[in-house]
Amino acid sequence: MMKRFFAISFAILLLVLLAVGVYLSRTGHTPPGQPVLLQINAQSLAELPAEFNRASGSLRVILLMSPT
């Protein structure tokens, strides 16, 4: 009886871990008509002011996130 309980619990745990892994491995996407999301790094940092100023007639948002 206990072996069956542990086997079912283990199978459920594996399925949950697999589902979480699949969810986390998906790449982000943007809605149609919206420019793709960019990660700012040393190479793309120079392009940021030009892109920001190019859209001066519309709402602009810069989101900075830190892992800490």
N, CA, C and O atoms as a CHARMM CRD file, in Angstrom:
* protein
*
  272
    1    1 MET  N      0.81700  -1.18200   0.00000 PROA 1      0.00000
    2    1 MET  CA     0.00000   0.00000   0.00000 PROA 1      0.00000
    3    1 MET  C      0.86900   1.25800   0.00000 PROA 1      0.00000
    4    1 MET  O      0.60900   2.18800  -0.76300 PROA 1      0.00000
    5    2 MET  N      1.91000   1.29300   0.85900 PROA 2      0.00000
    6    2 MET  CA     2.78500   2.45400   0.93500 PROA 2      0.00000
    7    2 MET  C      3.60800   2.60700  -0.33600 PROA 2      0.00000
    8    2 MET  O      3.88800   3.73000  -0.75500 PROA 2      0.00000
    9    3 LYS  N      4.00600   1.48400  -0.96500 PROA 3      0.00000
   10    3 LYS  CA     4.78000   1.55700  -2.19600 PROA 3      0.00000
   11    3 LYS  C      3.94800   2.22500  -3.28700 PROA 3      0.00000
   12    3 LYS  O      4.45700   3.03800  -4.05900 PROA 3      0.00000
   13    4 ARG  N      2.69600   1.88300  -3.34000 PROA 4      0.00000
   14    4 ARG  CA     1.81700   2.47100  -4.35900 PROA 4      0.00000
   15    4 ARG  C      1.63600   3.97000  -4.09800 PROA 4      0.00000
   16    4 ARG  O      1.63800   4.76100  -5.04200 PROA 4      0.00000
   17    5 PHE  N      1.48100   4.36700  -2.84100 PROA 5      0.00000
   18    5 PHE  CA     1.34400   5.76700  -2.47800 PROA 5      0.00000
   19    5 PHE  C      2.58500   6.54100  -2.90500 PROA 5      0.00000
   20    5 PHE  O      2.46800   7.60900  -3.50400 PROA 5      0.00000
   21    6 PHE  N      3.77000   6.02000  -2.60700 PROA 6      0.00000
   22    6 PHE  CA     5.00400   6.70200  -2.97600 PROA 6      0.00000
   23    6 PHE  C      5.18200   6.74800  -4.49100 PROA 6      0.00000
   24    6 PHE  O      5.67200   7.74300  -5.02400 PROA 6      0.00000
   25    7 ALA  N      4.79500   5.69800  -5.18000 PROA 7      0.00000
   26    7 ALA  CA     4.90700   5.68300  -6.64000 PROA 7      0.00000
   27    7 ALA  C      3.98800   6.73400  -7.25800 PROA 7      0.00000
   28    7 ALA  O      4.39100   7.43600  -8.18600 PROA 7      0.00000
   29    8 ILE  N      2.78200   6.84800  -6.76400 PROA 8      0.00000
   30    8 ILE  CA     1.84600   7.85100  -7.28600 PROA 8      0.00000
   31    8 ILE  C      2.32900   9.25700  -6.93200 PROA 8      0.00000
   32    8 ILE  O      2.26100  10.16300  -7.76200 PROA 8      0.00000
   33    9 SER  N      2.81400   9.44000  -5.71000 PROA 9      0.00000
   34    9 SER  CA     3.33700  10.74600  -5.30200 PROA 9      0.00000
   35    9 SER  C      4.53600  11.13800  -6.15600 PROA 9      0.00000
   36    9 SER  O      4.65400  12.29100  -6.57200 PROA 9      0.00000
   37   10 PHE  N      5.41300  10.20000  -6.41500 PROA 10     0.00000
   38   10 PHE  CA     6.58400  10.45900  -7.24100 PROA 10     0.00000
   39   10 PHE  C      6.18500  10.81700  -8.66700 PROA 10     0.00000
   40   10 PHE  O      6.76100  11.72800  -9.26200 PROA 10     0.00000
   41   11 ALA  N      5.20900  10.11200  -9.21500 PROA 11     0.00000
   42   11 ALA  CA     4.73700  10.39900 -10.57100 PROA 11     0.00000
   43   11 ALA  C      4.10700  11.78700 -10.64400 PROA 11     0.00000
   44   11 ALA  O      4.32500  12.51000 -11.61600 PROA 11     0.00000
   45   12 ILE  N      3.34500  12.16200  -9.65200 PROA 12     0.00000
   46   12 ILE  CA     2.73500  13.50000  -9.62200 PROA 12     0.00000
   47   12 ILE  C      3.82200  14.56200  -9.51400 PROA 12     0.00000
   48   12 ILE  O      3.75300  15.58200 -10.20000 PROA 12     0.00000
   49   13 LEU  N      4.81900  14.34200  -8.66900 PROA 13     0.00000
   50   13 LEU  CA     5.92200  15.28200  -8.52600 PROA 13     0.00000
   51   13 LEU  C      6.67200  15.44200  -9.84400 PROA 13     0.00000
   52   13 LEU  O      7.01600  16.56100 -10.22400 PROA 13     0.00000
   53   14 LEU  N      6.92700  14.35800 -10.53500 PROA 14     0.00000
   54   14 LEU  CA     7.59800  14.43000 -11.83100 PROA 14     0.00000
   55   14 LEU  C      6.77100  15.21600 -12.84500 PROA 14     0.00000
   56   14 LEU  O      7.32000  16.01300 -13.60700 PROA 14     0.00000
   57   15 LEU  N      5.47200  15.00000 -12.86100 PROA 15     0.00000
   58   15 LEU  CA     4.61400  15.73300 -13.79400 PROA 15     0.00000
   59   15 LEU  C      4.60200  17.23000 -13.48400 PROA 15     0.00000
   60   15 LEU  O      4.63300  18.05600 -14.39700 PROA 15     0.00000
   61   16 VAL  N      4.55700  17.57400 -12.21500 PROA 16     0.00000
   62   16 VAL  CA     4.58300  18.98500 -11.82800 PROA 16     0.00000
   63   16 VAL  C      5.91000  19.60900 -12.22900 PROA 16     0.00000
   64   16 VAL  O      5.92500  20.70400 -12.79100 PROA 16     0.00000
   65   17 LEU  N      7.02200  18.94200 -11.95600 PROA 17     0.00000
   66   17 LEU  CA     8.33100  19.46000 -12.33900 PROA 17     0.00000
   67   17 LEU  C      8.46700  19.58900 -13.85200 PROA 17     0.00000
   68   17 LEU  O      9.06300  20.55000 -14.33800 PROA 17     0.00000
   69   18 LEU  N      7.93200  18.65100 -14.58800 PROA 18     0.00000
   70   18 LEU  CA     7.95500  18.72800 -16.04700 PROA 18     0.00000
   71   18 LEU  C      7.13100  19.90800 -16.53900 PROA 18     0.00000
   72   18 LEU  O      7.56000  20.63000 -17.44000 PROA 18     0.00000
   73   19 ALA  N      5.96200  20.11100 -15.96500 PROA 19     0.00000
   74   19 ALA  CA     5.11700  21.24000 -16.36600 PROA 19     0.00000
   75   19 ALA  C      5.79800  22.56900 -16.05700 PROA 19     0.00000
   76   19 ALA  O      5.74800  23.48900 -16.87400 PROA 19     0.00000
   77   20 VAL  N      6.43000  22.68500 -14.90000 PROA 20     0.00000
   78   20 VAL  CA     7.14500  23.91100 -14.54600 PROA 20     0.00000
   79   20 VAL  C      8.31400  24.13100 -15.50200 PROA 20     0.00000
   80   20 VAL  O      8.54700  25.25700 -15.94000 PROA 20     0.00000
   81   21 GLY  N      9.03800  23.09000 -15.82500 PROA 21     0.00000
   82   21 GLY  CA    10.15900  23.19600 -16.76500 PROA 21     0.00000
   83   21 GLY  C      9.72000  23.65200 -18.13900 PROA 21     0.00000
   84   21 GLY  O     10.36900  24.50100 -18.75000 PROA 21     0.00000
   85   22 VAL  N      8.63200  23.10100 -18.62900 PROA 22     0.00000
   86   22 VAL  CA     8.11000  23.51200 -19.93800 PROA 22     0.00000
   87   22 VAL  C      7.66600  24.96800 -19.88900 PROA 22     0.00000
   88   22 VAL  O      7.93500  25.72700 -20.82000 PROA 22     0.00000
   89   23 TYR  N      6.99600  25.36200 -18.82400 PROA 23     0.00000
   90   23 TYR  CA     6.53400  26.74100 -18.69300 PROA 23     0.00000
   91   23 TYR  C      7.70200  27.71800 -18.66100 PROA 23     0.00000
   92   23 TYR  O      7.65200  28.75700 -19.31900 PROA 23     0.00000
   93   24 LEU  N      8.73600  27.40700 -17.91700 PROA 24     0.00000
   94   24 LEU  CA     9.87300  28.31100 -17.78500 PROA 24     0.00000
   95   24 LEU  C     10.75900  28.34200 -19.03100 PROA 24     0.00000
   96   24 LEU  O     11.47900  29.31700 -19.24400 PROA 24     0.00000
   97   25 SER  N     10.72000  27.30900 -19.84800 PROA 25     0.00000
   98   25 SER  CA    11.57200  27.27100 -21.03200 PROA 25     0.00000
   99   25 SER  C     10.95200  27.97100 -22.23900 PROA 25     0.00000
  100   25 SER  O     11.61600  28.14800 -23.26000 PROA 25     0.00000
  101   26 ARG  N      9.67900  28.37200 -22.12900 PROA 26     0.00000
  102   26 ARG  CA     9.04300  29.07200 -23.24700 PROA 26     0.00000
  103   26 ARG  C      9.65000  30.45400 -23.39600 PROA 26     0.00000
  104   26 ARG  O      9.98000  31.10500 -22.40400 PROA 26     0.00000
  105   27 THR  N      9.79500  30.89600 -24.62000 PROA 27     0.00000
  106   27 THR  CA    10.29000  32.24500 -24.85600 PROA 27     0.00000
  107   27 THR  C      9.11400  33.21200 -24.84100 PROA 27     0.00000
  108   27 THR  O      7.98500  32.84100 -25.16200 PROA 27     0.00000
  109   28 GLY  N      9.38900  34.43800 -24.47000 PROA 28     0.00000
  110   28 GLY  CA     8.34600  35.44900 -24.43600 PROA 28     0.00000
  111   28 GLY  C      7.91500  35.84900 -25.83400 PROA 28     0.00000
  112   28 GLY  O      8.67200  35.69500 -26.79200 PROA 28     0.00000
  113   29 HSD  N      6.72000  36.35500 -25.94800 PROA 29     0.00000
  114   29 HSD  CA     6.23100  36.83000 -27.23600 PROA 29     0.00000
  115   29 HSD  C      5.43400  38.10700 -27.01800 PROA 29     0.00000
  116   29 HSD  O      4.94300  38.37500 -25.92100 PROA 29     0.00000
  117   30 THR  N      5.31700  38.87700 -28.07200 PROA 30     0.00000
  118   30 THR  CA     4.57200  40.12700 -28.00300 PROA 30     0.00000
  119   30 THR  C      3.33700  40.02100 -28.89500 PROA 30     0.00000
  120   30 THR  O      3.32100  39.22500 -29.83400 PROA 30     0.00000
  121   31 PRO  N      2.31500  40.80700 -28.61700 PROA 31     0.00000
  122   31 PRO  CA     1.12400  40.79400 -29.45000 PROA 31     0.00000
  123   31 PRO  C      1.43400  41.31100 -30.85600 PROA 31     0.00000
  124   31 PRO  O      2.41800  42.02500 -31.04800 PROA 31     0.00000
  125   32 PRO  N      0.61300  40.96000 -31.82800 PROA 32     0.00000
  126   32 PRO  CA     0.82300  41.45800 -33.19000 PROA 32     0.00000
  127   32 PRO  C      0.79300  42.98900 -33.22300 PROA 32     0.00000
  128   32 PRO  O     -0.05300  43.60700 -32.57600 PROA 32     0.00000
  129   33 GLY  N      1.69700  43.58700 -33.96000 PROA 33     0.00000
  130   33 GLY  CA     1.75700  45.02500 -34.08300 PROA 33     0.00000
  131   33 GLY  C      2.65700  45.69600 -33.07200 PROA 33     0.00000
  132   33 GLY  O      2.97600  46.87500 -33.22300 PROA 33     0.00000
  133   34 GLN  N      3.07500  44.97900 -32.04600 PROA 34     0.00000
  134   34 GLN  CA     3.96700  45.54000 -31.02800 PROA 34     0.00000
  135   34 GLN  C      5.39100  45.11500 -31.34300 PROA 34     0.00000
  136   34 GLN  O      5.62600  43.96000 -31.69700 PROA 34     0.00000
  137   35 PRO  N      6.34500  46.03400 -31.22100 PROA 35     0.00000
  138   35 PRO  CA     7.74000  45.63900 -31.44800 PROA 35     0.00000
  139   35 PRO  C      8.16600  44.58200 -30.43800 PROA 35     0.00000
  140   35 PRO  O      7.61900  44.49400 -29.33900 PROA 35     0.00000
  141   36 VAL  N      9.13800  43.79300 -30.82400 PROA 36     0.00000
  142   36 VAL  CA     9.61100  42.73200 -29.94500 PROA 36     0.00000
  143   36 VAL  C     10.25900  43.32500 -28.70200 PROA 36     0.00000
  144   36 VAL  O     10.79000  44.43500 -28.74100 PROA 36     0.00000
  145   37 LEU  N     10.21300  42.59000 -27.60900 PROA 37     0.00000
  146   37 LEU  CA    10.85100  43.02700 -26.37000 PROA 37     0.00000
  147   37 LEU  C     12.35700  42.82400 -26.49500 PROA 37     0.00000
  148   37 LEU  O     12.81900  41.83000 -27.05500 PROA 37     0.00000
  149   38 LEU  N     13.10100  43.76800 -25.97400 PROA 38     0.00000
  150   38 LEU  CA    14.55700  43.70500 -26.07100 PROA 38     0.00000
  151   38 LEU  C     15.18600  43.65300 -24.69500 PROA 38     0.00000
  152   38 LEU  O     14.66800  44.21500 -23.73000 PROA 38     0.00000
  153   39 GLN  N     16.30600  42.97000 -24.62600 PROA 39     0.00000
  154   39 GLN  CA    17.11500  43.00000 -23.42000 PROA 39     0.00000
  155   39 GLN  C     18.21100  44.03000 -23.64400 PROA 39     0.00000
  156   39 GLN  O     18.90000  44.00300 -24.66400 PROA 39     0.00000
  157   40 ILE  N     18.36700  44.92300 -22.70000 PROA 40     0.00000
  158   40 ILE  CA    19.38700  45.95700 -22.81400 PROA 40     0.00000
  159   40 ILE  C     20.72000  45.38200 -22.34600 PROA 40     0.00000
  160   40 ILE  O     20.83800  44.88200 -21.22800 PROA 40     0.00000
  161   41 ASN  N     21.70600  45.46000 -23.20700 PROA 41     0.00000
  162   41 ASN  CA    23.05900  45.04600 -22.85100 PROA 41     0.00000
  163   41 ASN  C     24.01900  46.11900 -23.36000 PROA 41     0.00000
  164   41 ASN  O     23.57500  47.15800 -23.84900 PROA 41     0.00000
  165   42 ALA  N     25.29700  45.89000 -23.25500 PROA 42     0.00000
  166   42 ALA  CA    26.28400  46.90200 -23.63500 PROA 42     0.00000
  167   42 ALA  C     26.16600  47.29400 -25.11000 PROA 42     0.00000
  168   42 ALA  O     26.35800  48.46000 -25.45400 PROA 42     0.00000
  169   43 GLN  N     25.85300  46.33500 -25.97900 PROA 43     0.00000
  170   43 GLN  CA    25.75300  46.62700 -27.40100 PROA 43     0.00000
  171   43 GLN  C     24.48300  47.39400 -27.74600 PROA 43     0.00000
  172   43 GLN  O     24.51700  48.29700 -28.58200 PROA 43     0.00000
  173   44 SER  N     23.37200  47.05000 -27.11900 PROA 44     0.00000
  174   44 SER  CA    22.09800  47.68500 -27.47100 PROA 44     0.00000
  175   44 SER  C     21.83000  48.95900 -26.68000 PROA 44     0.00000
  176   44 SER  O     20.85600  49.65700 -26.96200 PROA 44     0.00000
  177   45 LEU  N     22.65900  49.27600 -25.70700 PROA 45     0.00000
  178   45 LEU  CA    22.44500  50.46000 -24.89000 PROA 45     0.00000
  179   45 LEU  C     22.55100  51.74000 -25.71200 PROA 45     0.00000
  180   45 LEU  O     21.85200  52.71300 -25.42600 PROA 45     0.00000
  181   46 ALA  N     23.40700  51.75600 -26.71900 PROA 46     0.00000
  182   46 ALA  CA    23.57300  52.94400 -27.55500 PROA 46     0.00000
  183   46 ALA  C     22.31700  53.22200 -28.38300 PROA 46     0.00000
  184   46 ALA  O     22.06000  54.37300 -28.73600 PROA 46     0.00000
  185   47 GLU  N     21.54000  52.20200 -28.69400 PROA 47     0.00000
  186   47 GLU  CA    20.33300  52.36600 -29.49800 PROA 47     0.00000
  187   47 GLU  C     19.14500  52.86600 -28.66700 PROA 47     0.00000
  188   47 GLU  O     18.16700  53.35200 -29.23600 PROA 47     0.00000
  189   48 LEU  N     19.20800  52.76000 -27.35600 PROA 48     0.00000
  190   48 LEU  CA    18.08000  53.09900 -26.50100 PROA 48     0.00000
  191   48 LEU  C     17.63000  54.55200 -26.63600 PROA 48     0.00000
  192   48 LEU  O     16.43400  54.77900 -26.81800 PROA 48     0.00000
  193   49 PRO  N     18.51200  55.55000 -26.56000 PROA 49     0.00000
  194   49 PRO  CA    18.03100  56.93900 -26.69400 PROA 49     0.00000
  195   49 PRO  C     17.37700  57.22500 -28.04000 PROA 49     0.00000
  196   49 PRO  O     16.38700  57.95300 -28.10000 PROA 49     0.00000
  197   50 ALA  N     17.91400  56.66400 -29.11800 PROA 50     0.00000
  198   50 ALA  CA    17.34000  56.88800 -30.44100 PROA 50     0.00000
  199   50 ALA  C     15.94500  56.28300 -30.54200 PROA 50     0.00000
  200   50 ALA  O     15.03100  56.91600 -31.07000 PROA 50     0.00000
  201   51 GLU  N     15.77500  55.06600 -30.04000 PROA 51     0.00000
  202   51 GLU  CA    14.45200  54.43000 -30.06000 PROA 51     0.00000
  203   51 GLU  C     13.46700  55.19100 -29.17700 PROA 51     0.00000
  204   51 GLU  O     12.30600  55.36600 -29.54900 PROA 51     0.00000
  205   52 PHE  N     13.91500  55.63300 -28.03600 PROA 52     0.00000
  206   52 PHE  CA    13.05500  56.36800 -27.10900 PROA 52     0.00000
  207   52 PHE  C     12.59400  57.67900 -27.73400 PROA 52     0.00000
  208   52 PHE  O     11.41200  58.01500 -27.66300 PROA 52     0.00000
  209   53 ASN  N     13.50100  58.41400 -28.33900 PROA 53     0.00000
  210   53 ASN  CA    13.16100  59.70900 -28.95200 PROA 53     0.00000
  211   53 ASN  C     12.32300  59.55100 -30.21700 PROA 53     0.00000
  212   53 ASN  O     11.54300  60.44200 -30.55300 PROA 53     0.00000
  213   54 ARG  N     12.47000  58.44900 -30.91200 PROA 54     0.00000
  214   54 ARG  CA    11.71700  58.20900 -32.14400 PROA 54     0.00000
  215   54 ARG  C     10.21500  58.12400 -31.85300 PROA 54     0.00000
  216   54 ARG  O      9.40800  58.47200 -32.71500 PROA 54     0.00000
  217   55 ALA  N      9.83600  57.68000 -30.69200 PROA 55     0.00000
  218   55 ALA  CA     8.42200  57.51300 -30.33700 PROA 55     0.00000
  219   55 ALA  C      7.95200  58.63700 -29.41900 PROA 55     0.00000
  220   55 ALA  O      7.19500  58.39000 -28.48000 PROA 55     0.00000
  221   56 SER  N      8.38800  59.85800 -29.67600 PROA 56     0.00000
  222   56 SER  CA     8.08600  60.95600 -28.76200 PROA 56     0.00000
  223   56 SER  C      6.59700  61.32300 -28.73500 PROA 56     0.00000
  224   56 SER  O      6.15000  61.95400 -27.77800 PROA 56     0.00000
  225   57 GLY  N      5.82500  60.95000 -29.74800 PROA 57     0.00000
  226   57 GLY  CA     4.41200  61.28700 -29.77000 PROA 57     0.00000
  227   57 GLY  C      3.51700  60.26300 -29.10500 PROA 57     0.00000
  228   57 GLY  O      2.29700  60.42900 -29.10300 PROA 57     0.00000
  229   58 SER  N      4.07900  59.21900 -28.54700 PROA 58     0.00000
  230   58 SER  CA     3.25900  58.17000 -27.93300 PROA 58     0.00000
  231   58 SER  C      3.76900  57.86700 -26.52700 PROA 58     0.00000
  232   58 SER  O      4.81200  58.36500 -26.10300 PROA 58     0.00000
  233   59 LEU  N      3.01100  57.04200 -25.82100 PROA 59     0.00000
  234   59 LEU  CA     3.38100  56.64200 -24.47100 PROA 59     0.00000
  235   59 LEU  C      4.63600  55.78500 -24.53000 PROA 59     0.00000
  236   59 LEU  O      4.72400  54.85400 -25.33100 PROA 59     0.00000
  237   60 ARG  N      5.60300  56.10100 -23.68100 PROA 60     0.00000
  238   60 ARG  CA     6.85100  55.35800 -23.64100 PROA 60     0.00000
  239   60 ARG  C      7.09000  54.85600 -22.22500 PROA 60     0.00000
  240   60 ARG  O      6.91000  55.59600 -21.25800 PROA 60     0.00000
  241   61 VAL  N      7.48800  53.62300 -22.11100 PROA 61     0.00000
  242   61 VAL  CA     7.74900  53.02600 -20.80000 PROA 61     0.00000
  243   61 VAL  C      9.06900  52.28300 -20.87500 PROA 61     0.00000
  244   61 VAL  O      9.31600  51.51500 -21.80500 PROA 61     0.00000
  245   62 ILE  N      9.90800  52.52300 -19.88700 PROA 62     0.00000
  246   62 ILE  CA    11.15800  51.76000 -19.75100 PROA 62     0.00000
  247   62 ILE  C     11.05500  51.02700 -18.42600 PROA 62     0.00000
  248   62 ILE  O     10.86200  51.64400 -17.37900 PROA 62     0.00000
  249   63 LEU  N     11.18400  49.71300 -18.47500 PROA 63     0.00000
  250   63 LEU  CA    11.09000  48.86800 -17.29000 PROA 63     0.00000
  251   63 LEU  C     12.45600  48.30500 -17.00100 PROA 63     0.00000
  252   63 LEU  O     12.99700  47.54900 -17.80900 PROA 63     0.00000
  253   64 LEU  N     13.02600  48.65500 -15.86400 PROA 64     0.00000
  254   64 LEU  CA    14.32200  48.13000 -15.44100 PROA 64     0.00000
  255   64 LEU  C     14.07200  47.11800 -14.33700 PROA 64     0.00000
  256   64 LEU  O     13.42200  47.41800 -13.33600 PROA 64     0.00000
  257   65 MET  N     14.59400  45.92500 -14.53100 PROA 65     0.00000
  258   65 MET  CA    14.41200  44.86000 -13.53900 PROA 65     0.00000
  259   65 MET  C     15.77900  44.34700 -13.10900 PROA 65     0.00000
  260   65 MET  O     16.69700  44.22600 -13.92100 PROA 65     0.00000
  261   66 SER  N     15.89500  44.05400 -11.84500 PROA 66     0.00000
  262   66 SER  CA    17.14200  43.55100 -11.30200 PROA 66     0.00000
  263   66 SER  C     16.88700  42.22200 -10.59600 PROA 66     0.00000
  264   66 SER  O     15.85600  42.05800  -9.94400 PROA 66     0.00000
  265   67 PRO  N     17.80500  41.28200 -10.71800 PROA 67     0.00000
  266   67 PRO  CA    17.60700  39.97800 -10.06300 PROA 67     0.00000
  267   67 PRO  C     17.82300  40.02800  -8.56500 PROA 67     0.00000
  268   67 PRO  O     17.64500  39.01300  -7.89100 PROA 67     0.00000
  269   68 THR  N     18.20000  41.16900  -8.02300 PROA 68     0.00000
  270   68 THR  CA    18.46100  41.22700  -6.58900 PROA 68     0.00000
  271   68 THR  C     17.30300  41.81900  -5.83000 PROA 68     0.00000
  272   68 THR  O     17.36400  41.93900  -4.60600 PROA 68     0.00000
